[in-house]
């Protein structure tokens, strides 16, 4: 059963913050429903221009943003840091069996405030 505590968030935060600092991005880290680790990206130098709030699909971001290698490498490193060394995923959707350490969400902007791209 997916579960992420505040302690687990605190242990993953340094690696997440290192990725955010490397790419010069400002974001917040949160836990939603005790099962999902969420990173809400407010602004930064990563080229991304959504019309409004946008939730990244962690399974298809490489193909969706193939023309933006900086964004792909940022999301790859961020997702890896969010999962951490203790992450596991034993999901089997064929038999409705879901067992993973925790879920991950990456959001650009919020519903009332879009992501702000800052050019170098």
C-alpha positions as CSV (number, residue, x, y, z in Angstrom):
1,X,0.0,0.0,0.0
2,X,1.3,3.4,-1.0
3,X,2.3,5.5,2.0
4,X,4.6,8.5,2.4
5,X,5.1,10.2,5.7
6,X,6.4,13.6,6.6
7,X,9.6,11.9,7.7
8,X,10.0,10.2,4.4
9,X,9.4,13.5,2.6
10,X,12.1,15.1,4.8
11,X,14.6,12.3,3.9
12,X,13.9,12.8,0.2
13,X,13.9,16.6,0.3
14,X,17.7,17.2,0.1
15,X,18.0,15.2,-3.2
16,X,14.9,16.9,-4.6
17,X,16.2,20.4,-3.6
18,X,19.6,19.6,-5.2
19,X,17.9,18.9,-8.5
20,X,15.8,22.1,-8.2
21,X,18.9,24.1,-7.4
22,X,20.9,22.6,-10.3
23,X,18.2,23.7,-12.8
24,X,17.5,27.0,-11.0
25,X,13.8,26.2,-10.3
26,X,11.7,27.3,-7.3
27,X,9.2,24.7,-6.1
28,X,7.4,23.4,-3.0
29,X,7.4,19.8,-1.8
30,X,4.2,18.4,-0.2
31,X,2.5,15.1,0.8
32,X,-1.1,14.5,-0.4
33,X,-3.4,12.0,1.2
34,X,-0.5,10.2,2.9
35,X,0.2,8.4,-0.4
36,X,1.6,10.9,-2.9
37,X,4.7,13.0,-2.9
38,X,4.0,16.2,-4.8
39,X,6.4,18.8,-6.2
40,X,4.7,22.1,-7.3
41,X,7.0,24.1,-9.6
42,X,6.4,27.8,-9.4
43,X,9.1,29.4,-11.6
44,X,12.5,28.7,-13.0
45,X,14.9,28.5,-16.0
46,X,13.5,25.3,-17.3
47,X,11.8,26.1,-20.6
48,X,8.1,25.1,-20.2
49,X,5.2,27.2,-21.2
50,X,1.8,25.7,-20.3
51,X,-1.4,27.8,-20.7
52,X,-2.2,27.3,-17.0
53,X,-1.7,24.6,-14.4
54,X,-0.2,21.4,-15.8
55,X,0.4,18.0,-14.2
56,X,3.2,16.0,-15.8
57,X,2.5,12.5,-17.0
58,X,5.4,10.6,-15.5
59,X,5.0,7.7,-17.9
60,X,5.1,9.6,-21.2
61,X,7.0,12.9,-20.5
62,X,10.0,11.7,-22.6
63,X,7.9,11.3,-25.8
64,X,5.7,14.4,-25.1
65,X,8.7,16.7,-24.7
66,X,11.3,15.0,-27.0
67,X,11.9,18.4,-28.6
68,X,12.9,19.9,-25.3
69,X,16.0,17.9,-23.9
70,X,16.5,20.3,-21.0
71,X,13.0,19.6,-19.7
72,X,13.3,15.9,-20.2
73,X,16.6,15.7,-18.3
74,X,15.1,17.9,-15.5
75,X,12.0,15.7,-15.2
76,X,14.1,12.5,-15.2
77,X,16.4,13.7,-12.4
78,X,13.5,15.1,-10.4
79,X,11.4,12.0,-10.7
80,X,14.4,9.9,-9.7
81,X,15.0,12.1,-6.6
82,X,11.4,11.9,-5.7
83,X,11.3,8.1,-5.8
84,X,14.6,7.7,-3.8
85,X,16.5,4.6,-3.0
86,X,13.7,2.8,-1.1
87,X,11.1,3.2,-3.9
88,X,9.4,0.0,-5.2
89,X,6.6,-0.7,-7.6
90,X,4.9,-4.1,-7.7
91,X,1.7,-2.9,-9.5
92,X,-0.1,-5.3,-11.8
93,X,-3.1,-3.6,-13.4
94,X,-4.1,-6.9,-15.1
95,X,-5.4,-8.2,-11.8
96,X,-6.1,-4.9,-10.1
97,X,-3.1,-5.3,-7.7
98,X,-1.4,-2.1,-6.7
99,X,1.5,-2.1,-4.4
100,X,4.2,0.6,-4.4
101,X,6.1,2.6,-1.9
102,X,4.4,5.9,-2.9
103,X,3.0,7.8,-5.8
104,X,4.6,10.9,-7.4
105,X,3.1,14.1,-8.9
106,X,4.9,16.9,-10.6
107,X,2.9,20.1,-11.3
108,X,3.9,23.2,-13.2
109,X,2.1,26.2,-11.8
110,X,-1.2,26.1,-9.8
111,X,-4.8,26.6,-10.8
112,X,-4.6,30.3,-10.1
113,X,-1.0,31.0,-11.0
114,X,0.8,29.6,-14.0
115,X,4.5,28.6,-14.2
116,X,6.8,31.5,-14.7
117,X,9.6,30.9,-17.1
118,X,12.7,33.0,-16.3
119,X,15.1,33.4,-19.2
120,X,18.8,33.2,-18.5
